[in-house]
Amino acid sequence: MTMPLQCRSFLVTPAIDPLRFEKAMEVGADIGLLDLEDGVPESLKSAARRLALEYLSSDHPRGPMCLRINSLRTEAGLRDVLALLDSDVRLDALLLPKAESPSELQQLDALLGDRFPELALLAIIETARGVEAVDAIAMSTPRLRGLVFGAADLSAQLGVPLAWEPLLYARSRIAMAAAIAGVSAIDSPFFDLADLGELEDETRRVCALGFTGKIVIHPKQVGIVHSALRPTAQMVAHARRVLAQAGDGKGGIHVVGGNMVGPPLVTVARRVLASIPIDEALAPVQLRVGSRSGDS
């Protein structure tokens, strides 16, 4: 099994808590994320590493799984990789935190080598150096499948609030780098567990920037994120009208719903419909041609 190109939700579980390892599959998250880094105290790193690798080496049925190791610039991170190489894990993705240069991803790729040929890499961009180098990181290795934004660490380093405006530049840089490299952009967790409305709003905002997924830290956040990443009914209806007009064989520019629509917006419409179930995308659409050519 390989990690899907676009995962909407990654449900984090500290690797010291094996009773929760299967929670992602139970609540419908796209991928489970076992955490060896921030979610595990230094004194418990060895125990968490052992528990995670034992679980990932077992034959117990489970959904797609990702493992967040510690930074390669730490002893714990090096021990994580050595233990992984000595294991028989079945793993879909490996998440590298605090990535600051393409060489880190290239080094990890070389270490994995033929031992784990299908294992995808994800990189967390959560420092100022990481943001500065994000374009090169995004192109570092074909194994890289996604860039993850780490809002909490970056806000702490910059000394700015963990809020939308101070972190918009970093999010935009990550989304652009991911688009150029053809990898996924995955947003940071939303830490207020009680405010599901703000979680939905933030998820819609990052979706508008080009992010396709979000880290979640509680099972009740999964459905909210999935719903917020789904195109609205109005977006779907407009996309279907655009493609119906674009398929009339005339090409060029059309007017759809009072808006000028050319080839770039046709591409957007195809992307919208690609993100919903195929039966909805193929549903018939009624076109009403107005007085202007192509108006509907």
Secondary structure as the mmCIF struct_conf table of DSSP 4:
data_model
#
loop_
_struct_conf.conf_type_id
_struct_conf.id
_struct_conf.beg_label_comp_id
_struct_conf.beg_label_asym_id
_struct_conf.beg_label_seq_id
_struct_conf.end_label_comp_id
_struct_conf.end_label_asym_id
_struct_conf.end_label_seq_id
BEND BEND1 LEU A 5 GLN A 6
BEND BEND2 ARG A 8 ARG A 8
STRN STRN1 SER A 9 PRO A 14
TURN_TY1_P TURN_TY1_P1 ALA A 15 ILE A 16
HELX_RH_3T_P HELX_RH_3T_P1 PRO A 18 ARG A 20
TURN_TY1_P TURN_TY1_P2 PHE A 21 GLU A 22
HELX_RH_AL_P HELX_RH_AL_P1 LYS A 23 VAL A 27
TURN_TY1_P TURN_TY1_P3 GLY A 28 GLY A 28
BEND BEND3 ASP A 30 ASP A 30
STRN STRN2 ILE A 31 ASP A 35
BEND BEND4 LEU A 36 GLU A 37
TURN_TY1_P TURN_TY1_P4 ASP A 38 GLY A 39
BEND BEND5 VAL A 40 VAL A 40
HELX_RH_3T_P HELX_RH_3T_P2 GLU A 42 LEU A 44
HELX_RH_AL_P HELX_RH_AL_P2 LYS A 45 SER A 57
BEND BEND6 SER A 58 SER A 58
STRN STRN3 MET A 65 ARG A 68
TURN_TY1_P TURN_TY1_P5 LEU A 72 ARG A 73
BEND BEND7 THR A 74 THR A 74
HELX_RH_AL_P HELX_RH_AL_P3 GLU A 75 LEU A 85
TURN_TY1_P TURN_TY1_P6 ASP A 86 ASP A 86
BEND BEND8 SER A 87 SER A 87
BEND BEND9 ASP A 92 ASP A 92
STRN STRN4 ALA A 93 LEU A 96
BEND BEND10 PRO A 97 LYS A 98
BEND BEND11 SER A 101 SER A 101
HELX_RH_AL_P HELX_RH_AL_P4 PRO A 102 LEU A 112
TURN_TY1_P TURN_TY1_P7 GLY A 113 ARG A 115
BEND BEND12 PHE A 116 PHE A 116
TURN_TY1_P TURN_TY1_P8 PRO A 117 GLU A 118
STRN STRN5 ALA A 120 ILE A 125
BEND BEND13 THR A 127 THR A 127
HELX_RH_AL_P HELX_RH_AL_P5 ALA A 128 GLU A 132
TURN_TY1_P TURN_TY1_P9 ALA A 133 ALA A 133
HELX_RH_AL_P HELX_RH_AL_P6 VAL A 134 ALA A 138
TURN_TY1_P TURN_TY1_P10 MET A 139 MET A 139
BEND BEND14 SER A 140 SER A 140
TURN_TY1_P TURN_TY1_P11 PRO A 142 ARG A 143
STRN STRN6 LEU A 144 PHE A 149
HELX_RH_AL_P HELX_RH_AL_P7 ALA A 151 LEU A 158
TURN_TY1_P TURN_TY1_P12 GLY A 159 GLY A 159
BEND BEND15 LEU A 162 ALA A 163
HELX_RH_AL_P HELX_RH_AL_P8 TRP A 164 ALA A 181
TURN_TY1_P TURN_TY1_P13 GLY A 182 GLY A 182
STRN STRN7 SER A 184 ASP A 187
HELX_LH_PP_P HELX_LH_PP_P1 SER A 188 PRO A 189
TURN_TY1_P TURN_TY1_P14 LEU A 193 ALA A 194
HELX_RH_AL_P HELX_RH_AL_P9 LEU A 196 LEU A 209
TURN_TY1_P TURN_TY1_P15 GLY A 210 GLY A 210
STRN STRN8 GLY A 213 VAL A 216
BEND BEND16 ILE A 217 HIS A 218
TURN_TY1_P TURN_TY1_P16 PRO A 219 PRO A 219
HELX_RH_AL_P HELX_RH_AL_P10 LYS A 220 LEU A 229
BEND BEND17 ARG A 230 ARG A 230
HELX_LH_PP_P HELX_LH_PP_P2 PRO A 231 THR A 232
HELX_RH_AL_P HELX_RH_AL_P11 ALA A 233 ALA A 246
TURN_TY1_P TURN_TY1_P17 GLY A 247 ASP A 248
BEND BEND18 GLY A 249 GLY A 249
BEND BEND19 GLY A 252 GLY A 252
STRN STRN9 HIS A 254 VAL A 256
TURN_TY1_P TURN_TY1_P18 GLY A 257 GLY A 258
STRN STRN10 ASN A 259 VAL A 261
HELX_RH_AL_P HELX_RH_AL_P12 PRO A 263 ALA A 274
TURN_TY1_P TURN_TY1_P19 SER A 275 SER A 275
BEND BEND20 ILE A 276 ILE A 276
HELX_RH_AL_P HELX_RH_AL_P13 ILE A 278 ALA A 281
TURN_TY1_P TURN_TY1_P20 LEU A 282 LEU A 282
BEND BEND21 ALA A 283 ALA A 283
BEND BEND22 SER A 291 ARG A 292
TURN_TY1_P TURN_TY1_P21 SER A 293 GLY A 294
#
